[in-house]
């Protein structure tokens, strides 16, 4: 895949492909460890490959001196409330030893540019309440928190049970 150059010649960005499933999964595991929720990372390489190959999600890698040191996983999202579309960042991580060089800002800038180029009107993500460094980073970029909502989710077993509530007419 093509490397995208930035103003800093030591920093480049590369869009991931299905062949990068192992690297994406590796970064997901790093993120899970950082967030103290390693057990929540249950994805497998074939599942990540499918998401990337079927364009259900996308990922980028940030490089510093030709080494992968960051990544983001994202997908398209739409809102019937606002009638707008955007990108949702599902995972975002910059290796701790490289956080001071501004690579996080470059990745966010890339995702903002990508959203605008696709005609989107927002960029959205979640952040754990205890992650003060990330919260400060996002707020310094101008992001705001949507505090009046709690996200709910069904796991596969609950999807199965929920599907039993619907019986189509015969």
PyMOL commands that set and color helices and strands:
alter all, ss='L'
color gray80, all
select helices_A, chain A and resi 18-34+38-40+45-53+96-101+103-117+132-140+156-163
alter helices_A, ss='H'
color red, helices_A
select strands_A, chain A and resi 3-5+11-15+58-64+67-79+84-94+122-125
alter strands_A, ss='S'
color yellow, strands_A
deselect
rebuild
show_as cartoon
